[in-house]
Amino acid sequence: MKNNHKNSLLSIPLPSESIDDILEKISLFIKNPHGILHIVSLNPEIFVAAEENATFKKVLTEAQIRIIDGTYVYRLARFLGISVQARIHGVDLMERLLGYASTGRYTVMLIGGAPNIADRVADCQKRAHPRLKIVGLQGIKDVRNPSRLEEDELFSIVAAVKPHIVFVAFGSPHQELWIEAHKEQFEGKVVMGVGGAFDYLAGAVLRAPKILRELGFEWLFRLVVQPWRITRQIKILRFFVLAIKERMNRS
């Protein structure tokens, strides 16, 4: 993929599609699948991780769909004059796709998360969407060191279930790298790494009120609820430094 520097940050192209455009692209793919449709989310932590891992950056750059799931990415892009889509929360896109799958009678698979969390999310979504065909499984205990047996068993289930949409919750960058490593097994499927979205949908972690999300203060709410995230917030400063330095060097 050729990188348009005018519409990129740290050599990663930024998306300009609306959520309706993205949903239409996904719908067309499901009706006429070819290859894999990989959806990735962009936030400050993702950019910093990509600076440290060239393979991860390549996966992000070549993904078929990228969404801006970070307030600071969106605001910095606008400040730098980059045309970008509005911020799309990964969990919100996931919920939209679950509703779409229910309406279209498409099959969804959930992979990853803490023990039993995928099953809990599947149960919750079945109650919310009685027509939804959904299967949840942890699959792999440690995606950084998966066993051959774990992966063989997991992909035998994938082959049997034949999901149209797969949500993977192993955290970044591990989930994206794992999806890329197994894109042949995910042939013909929409696959999205969703990080901690399973925790929100299962009610295991409280999500910020909508007003705080709209104002861009979800990060602060999450920090209060999960103080250990302070080390992640520090990466926001590094993201700003890296991104602004890159744009200045282009001038």
Kinemage of the C-alpha trace (Angstrom):
@kinemage 1
@onewidth
@group {chain A} dominant
@subgroup {mainchain}
@vectorlist {calphas} color= white
{ca met a 1} P 0.000 0.000 0.000
{ca lys a 2} L 1.368 3.402 -0.954
{ca asn a 3} L 1.505 5.746 2.012
{ca asn a 4} L 0.137 9.267 1.520
{ca his a 5} L 2.242 11.274 3.975
{ca lys a 6} L -0.231 14.169 3.957
{ca asn a 7} L -2.859 11.938 5.543
{ca ser a 8} L -0.685 9.900 7.884
{ca leu a 9} L 0.892 10.071 11.312
{ca leu a 10} L 4.157 8.281 12.025
{ca ser a 11} L 3.882 6.662 8.583
{ca ile a 12} L 0.489 5.099 9.351
{ca pro a 13} L -2.357 6.262 7.061
{ca leu a 14} L -5.275 7.833 8.903
{ca pro a 15} L -8.806 6.916 7.794
{ca ser a 16} L -11.288 9.428 6.434
{ca glu a 17} L -14.337 7.151 6.066
{ca ser a 18} L -17.447 7.636 8.175
{ca ile a 19} L -18.825 4.781 10.238
{ca asp a 20} L -21.540 4.311 7.588
{ca asp a 21} L -18.838 3.964 4.914
{ca ile a 22} L -17.070 1.375 7.061
{ca leu a 23} L -20.245 -0.607 7.675
{ca glu a 24} L -20.984 -0.591 3.951
{ca lys a 25} L -17.480 -1.868 3.185
{ca ile a 26} L -17.923 -4.659 5.730
{ca ser a 27} L -21.346 -5.552 4.329
{ca leu a 28} L -19.974 -5.788 0.786
{ca phe a 29} L -17.114 -7.983 1.976
{ca ile a 30} L -19.400 -10.399 3.821
{ca lys a 31} L -21.558 -10.755 0.726
{ca asn a 32} L -18.527 -11.281 -1.520
{ca pro a 33} L -15.602 -12.374 0.702
{ca his a 34} L -12.049 -12.474 -0.581
{ca gly a 35} L -8.967 -12.706 1.578
{ca ile a 36} L -9.403 -11.281 5.060
{ca leu a 37} L -10.921 -7.980 6.120
{ca his a 38} L -8.809 -6.911 9.090
{ca ile a 39} L -10.035 -3.991 11.211
{ca val a 40} L -7.528 -2.237 13.475
{ca ser a 41} L -7.934 0.594 15.968
{ca leu a 42} L -5.554 3.539 16.278
{ca asn a 43} L -4.822 5.211 19.611
{ca pro a 44} L -1.657 6.741 21.126
{ca glu a 45} L -0.498 3.443 22.624
{ca ile a 46} L -0.854 1.759 19.248
{ca phe a 47} L 1.284 4.405 17.542
{ca val a 48} L 3.997 4.137 20.188
{ca ala a 49} L 3.996 0.334 19.940
{ca ala a 50} L 4.255 0.588 16.157
{ca glu a 51} L 7.347 2.783 16.502
{ca glu a 52} L 8.948 -0.029 18.494
{ca asn a 53} L 7.831 -2.894 16.252
{ca ala a 54} L 8.200 -2.627 12.473
{ca thr a 55} L 6.122 -5.755 11.878
{ca phe a 56} L 3.254 -4.310 13.883
{ca lys a 57} L 3.454 -1.030 11.938
{ca lys a 58} L 3.272 -2.997 8.683
{ca val a 59} L 0.152 -4.817 9.894
{ca leu a 60} L -1.518 -1.513 10.801
{ca thr a 61} L -0.559 0.072 7.499
{ca glu a 62} L -1.849 -2.843 5.429
{ca ala a 63} L -5.097 -3.428 7.362
{ca gln a 64} L -8.188 -3.072 5.182
{ca ile a 65} L -9.943 -0.843 7.710
{ca arg a 66} L -8.459 1.480 10.327
{ca ile a 67} L -10.531 3.389 12.864
{ca ile a 68} L -9.419 6.224 15.129
{ca asp a 69} L -10.227 4.988 18.618
{ca gly a 70} L -8.294 7.652 20.460
{ca thr a 71} L -9.363 11.193 21.299
{ca tyr a 72} L -5.823 12.515 21.162
{ca val a 73} L -5.141 10.970 17.772
{ca tyr a 74} L -8.249 12.662 16.387
{ca arg a 75} L -7.532 16.043 17.954
{ca leu a 76} L -3.866 16.064 16.983
{ca ala a 77} L -4.733 15.086 13.409
{ca arg a 78} L -7.229 17.944 13.173
{ca phe a 79} L -4.697 20.350 14.691
{ca leu a 80} L -2.152 19.307 12.070
{ca gly a 81} L -4.688 19.817 9.288
{ca ile a 82} L -5.156 16.142 8.444
{ca ser a 83} L -8.556 15.148 7.079
{ca val a 84} L -9.812 12.324 9.292
{ca gln a 85} L -13.016 10.562 10.204
{ca ala a 86} L -14.709 11.292 13.504
{ca arg a 87} L -13.514 9.131 16.354
{ca ile a 88} L -15.116 5.688 16.382
{ca his a 89} L -14.956 3.746 19.639
{ca gly a 90} L -13.945 0.156 18.968
{ca val a 91} L -16.582 -1.164 21.360
{ca asp a 92} L -19.248 0.943 19.610
{ca leu a 93} L -18.296 -0.468 16.211
{ca met a 94} L -18.365 -3.941 17.721
{ca glu a 95} L -21.891 -3.366 19.030
{ca arg a 96} L -23.016 -2.059 15.645
{ca leu a 97} L -21.606 -5.162 13.972
{ca leu a 98} L -23.317 -7.450 16.486
{ca gly a 99} L -26.648 -5.812 15.628
{ca tyr a 100} L -25.866 -6.087 11.922
{ca ala a 101} L -25.003 -9.766 12.311
{ca ser a 102} L -28.257 -10.413 14.148
{ca thr a 103} L -30.320 -8.726 11.455
{ca gly a 104} L -28.471 -10.456 8.625
{ca arg a 105} L -28.352 -13.844 10.372
{ca tyr a 106} L -24.559 -13.855 10.214
{ca thr a 107} L -22.444 -15.886 12.629
{ca val a 108} L -20.105 -14.185 15.113
{ca met a 109} L -17.202 -15.686 17.042
{ca leu a 110} L -15.494 -14.198 20.103
{ca ile a 111} L -11.923 -15.282 20.842
{ca gly a 112} L -9.783 -14.364 23.839
{ca gly a 113} L -10.181 -12.277 26.949
{ca ala a 114} L -10.049 -13.485 30.539
{ca pro a 115} L -11.314 -16.995 31.377
{ca asn a 116} L -15.048 -17.374 30.628
{ca ile a 117} L -15.429 -13.699 29.572
{ca ala a 118} L -16.115 -14.548 25.909
{ca asp a 119} L -18.858 -16.956 26.994
{ca arg a 120} L -20.360 -14.240 29.217
{ca val a 121} L -20.374 -11.744 26.360
{ca ala a 122} L -21.972 -14.324 24.059
{ca asp a 123} L -24.724 -14.997 26.617
{ca cys a 124} L -25.353 -11.256 27.091
{ca gln a 125} L -25.565 -10.683 23.348
{ca lys a 126} L -27.926 -13.614 22.838
{ca arg a 127} L -30.293 -11.981 25.313
{ca ala a 128} L -29.951 -8.614 23.574
{ca his a 129} L -30.245 -10.145 20.077
{ca pro a 130} L -32.249 -13.394 20.284
{ca arg a 131} L -31.627 -14.155 16.594
{ca leu a 132} L -27.864 -13.729 16.882
{ca lys a 133} L -25.683 -16.755 16.196
{ca ile a 134} L -22.629 -16.262 18.396
{ca val a 135} L -19.928 -18.473 19.892
{ca gly a 136} L -17.406 -17.427 22.541
{ca leu a 137} L -14.193 -19.150 23.587
{ca gln a 138} L -10.957 -18.161 25.273
{ca gly a 139} L -8.964 -20.383 22.963
{ca ile a 140} L -5.471 -19.380 24.030
{ca lys a 141} L -4.201 -18.671 27.542
{ca asp a 142} L -1.139 -16.670 26.492
{ca val a 143} L -1.177 -15.361 22.926
{ca arg a 144} L 2.513 -14.435 23.214
{ca asn a 145} L 3.322 -18.115 23.647
{ca pro a 146} L 0.452 -20.202 22.252
{ca ser a 147} L 0.768 -23.960 22.088
{ca arg a 148} L 0.277 -25.845 18.845
{ca leu a 149} L -2.514 -27.857 20.487
{ca glu a 150} L -4.378 -24.681 21.538
{ca glu a 151} L -4.241 -23.218 18.056
{ca asp a 152} L -5.153 -26.483 16.326
{ca glu a 153} L -8.204 -26.887 18.573
{ca leu a 154} L -9.212 -23.269 18.154
{ca phe a 155} L -9.031 -23.288 14.376
{ca ser a 156} L -10.861 -26.598 14.181
{ca ile a 157} L -13.741 -24.812 15.928
{ca val a 158} L -13.403 -21.829 13.571
{ca ala a 159} L -13.610 -24.207 10.601
{ca ala a 160} L -16.679 -25.923 12.060
{ca val a 161} L -18.556 -22.753 13.066
{ca lys a 162} L -17.697 -20.811 9.871
{ca pro a 163} L -18.125 -17.355 11.432
{ca his a 164} L -18.594 -14.300 9.232
{ca ile a 165} L -17.246 -11.897 11.877
{ca val a 166} L -14.564 -12.655 14.472
{ca phe a 167} L -13.674 -10.422 17.425
{ca val a 168} L -10.291 -11.099 19.040
{ca ala a 169} L -9.473 -9.799 22.534
{ca phe a 170} L -5.816 -10.443 23.327
{ca gly a 171} L -4.732 -6.814 23.634
{ca ser a 172} L -2.488 -4.853 21.268
{ca pro a 173} L -0.133 -5.437 19.607
{ca his a 174} L -0.474 -9.176 20.288
{ca gln a 175} L -3.969 -9.587 18.855
{ca glu a 176} L -3.138 -7.827 15.577
{ca leu a 177} L 0.103 -9.763 15.115
{ca trp a 178} L -1.697 -13.039 15.897
{ca ile a 179} L -4.464 -12.268 13.402
{ca glu a 180} L -1.879 -11.456 10.729
{ca ala a 181} L 0.013 -14.678 11.449
{ca his a 182} L -3.208 -16.667 10.934
{ca lys a 183} L -4.817 -14.766 8.081
{ca glu a 184} L -5.054 -17.939 6.018
{ca gln a 185} L -7.194 -19.560 8.721
{ca phe a 186} L -9.337 -16.400 8.773
{ca glu a 187} L -9.798 -16.395 5.005
{ca gly a 188} L -13.139 -14.863 4.004
{ca lys a 189} L -13.821 -13.400 7.459
{ca val a 190} L -14.082 -9.956 9.001
{ca val a 191} L -11.637 -9.971 11.917
{ca met a 192} L -11.277 -7.175 14.461
{ca gly a 193} L -9.004 -6.888 17.478
{ca val a 194} L -11.038 -5.360 20.285
{ca gly a 195} L -8.695 -5.285 23.302
{ca gly a 196} L -10.765 -4.882 26.466
{ca ala a 197} L -14.176 -4.616 24.770
{ca phe a 198} L -15.274 -8.008 26.125
{ca asp a 199} L -14.870 -6.671 29.681
{ca tyr a 200} L -17.200 -3.748 28.925
{ca leu a 201} L -19.834 -5.832 27.156
{ca ala a 202} L -19.842 -8.445 29.931
{ca gly a 203} L -20.169 -5.738 32.591
{ca ala a 204} L -16.875 -6.755 34.187
{ca val a 205} L -15.492 -3.212 33.819
{ca leu a 206} L -17.553 -0.044 34.146
{ca arg a 207} L -17.516 2.119 31.019
{ca ala a 208} L -17.353 5.907 31.161
{ca pro a 209} L -20.697 7.737 30.874
{ca lys a 210} L -21.543 8.818 27.325
{ca ile a 211} L -21.072 12.520 28.082
{ca leu a 212} L -17.481 11.908 29.214
{ca arg a 213} L -16.793 9.834 26.111
{ca glu a 214} L -18.141 12.597 23.873
{ca leu a 215} L -16.026 15.225 25.667
{ca gly a 216} L -12.917 13.084 25.290
{ca phe a 217} L -12.453 12.335 28.991
{ca glu a 218} L -12.975 8.577 28.856
{ca trp a 219} L -9.249 8.149 29.540
{ca leu a 220} L -9.606 9.993 32.865
{ca phe a 221} L -12.580 7.878 33.921
{ca arg a 222} L -10.668 4.711 33.058
{ca leu a 223} L -7.674 5.936 35.016
{ca val a 224} L -9.822 6.492 38.116
{ca val a 225} L -11.404 3.043 37.772
{ca gln a 226} L -8.111 1.349 36.855
{ca pro a 227} L -5.214 3.334 38.421
{ca trp a 228} L -2.680 0.863 37.014
{ca arg a 229} L -3.304 2.457 33.610
{ca ile a 230} L -1.105 5.418 34.590
{ca thr a 231} L 1.843 3.811 32.782
{ca arg a 232} L -0.262 3.686 29.616
{ca gln a 233} L -1.203 7.356 29.926
{ca ile a 234} L 2.460 8.279 29.951
{ca lys a 235} L 2.666 6.889 26.429
{ca ile a 236} L 0.317 9.667 25.311
{ca leu a 237} L 3.104 12.190 25.920
{ca arg a 238} L 5.516 10.118 23.855
{ca phe a 239} L 2.937 9.896 21.081
{ca phe a 240} L 2.626 13.692 20.946
{ca val a 241} L 6.391 14.161 20.879
{ca leu a 242} L 6.901 11.565 18.135
{ca ala a 243} L 4.008 12.761 15.972
{ca ile a 244} L 4.761 16.487 16.172
{ca lys a 245} L 8.463 15.894 15.577
{ca glu a 246} L 7.651 13.881 12.470
{ca arg a 247} L 5.338 16.573 11.066
{ca met a 248} L 7.918 19.295 11.752
{ca asn a 249} L 10.576 17.307 9.926
{ca arg a 250} L 8.308 17.127 6.874
{ca ser a 251} L 7.792 20.892 6.772
